[in-house]
Amino acid sequence: MTAVELVAAARGVLVVDDPSTRGLWSRIATHLARQALERAVAEYWDQRSRGLSSANMRTQLICLRGWREDTAVCRRLAFVWSALSEASHGRGGPPSRADLEAWIEAVEAFLAGSR
């Protein structure tokens, strides 16, 4: 799946009211959003500097600030990746719907600026 497809899937989980996902929806959306972010960054580097796509995610996110003019979006993306990573590993409680929506919006903003 592409980053755009993954972010759409993450957003889709937030709007589904299905009893079978009760208690799981936030974990599912968290993992999809993190995958979308990581895929978006990898796709960005694949188009510009193939060597960076094999670096760890923290390094890739730091390097983004030197390659893009929208450094605020890059800083926000680094924060979001950290928050999604923490949530993915079960640290703290599950993220709220509002947090997930804001994190997904940050990934979408990055994707919009990458086109």
N, C-alpha and C positions, 0 to 999 in steps of 0.2 A: 504494500500500500504506500502511496505517496504521503507526504506530510499533510497536504490539503485533505486527502481522504481520512487520514487519522484524526485530524482536528475536527472534521465534520462528524466522525463517529463519536468522539469525546463529547461534543456538544449535543449530539443526539441522545446520548445516555442521560444527560441532564434533564431532558424534556419528556422522557418516557416514564409514564406512571404505571409500572408493572409490578404487581405484588411479588413476582418471582425474583426481582432484583432488590427487594427490601434488604437493607443492610449491606448490599454489595455495590450499589450504583456509584458510591463515591470512590470506592477502590477501582472499579472498572474505568471510570472517567479519569482518575488520577493516572493510571497506567497508560491509557490511550493518549492523554495530553502530554505525558512525558515522552512517549514514543514519537508523537507528532513533533515536539520541540527538537528532539535529537535528530529526527529525520530531516527536519527543515534546515538545521545547521549543517548536516552532512551534505544535503543537496546544494546548499549555498557554496560550501567549499569545493564540492565536485565540479562546479561550474567555474571556479576561480583559481583554486590552488589545491590540486589533488593531494598533495602531501599532508595538508592540515586535516583532511578528513579522517586520517588514521591516528591522529593525536587524541588524548583523552578529552572528554567533554569540557572539563574545566579550562583546559588550554585553548580549545577551540573558541569558547565563549570569551576568554580574555583577548584573543587575537581579533575577534570581531570588532572590538572598539577601535582598532587601528585601520580597519578596512572600510568601515561604514561611517557615513556622516551623522547618522541618527544614533549617537552614543547613548542617549537616554533609553532608547528602545533596547539597545544591547545590554545596558546595565540592568534594566528590568527583566530581560530574558534570563540573565545569569541568576538573578534573585528567584525567578519563577522555577528555573531548573533545580535550584537548591531546595526550594519548598516542595516541589513535586518529588524529588528524591527522598526527602525526609518522610513525606506522606507515603510514598511507595514502600518504604521499609518499615512502616508501621510505627514510626516515632511520633508520639503525641496522639491525639485523637484523629478521627477521620476529618478531612477538610470539609468545610461547609460548602453548600451549593454556590454561595456568593464568592467564596475564595476560588473555587474551580472555574466559575464563569470569568473572573478577573484574570486568572492564569491562562485560560484558553484565549481570551482577548489579546493577551500579550503575545502569544504564539501567532495569532492571526495578524497582528500588527507587524511582526517581523516578516511573515510571509508576504504581506502586502508590499512591504518595502523592498523585497527581494526580487520582485518581478521586473 
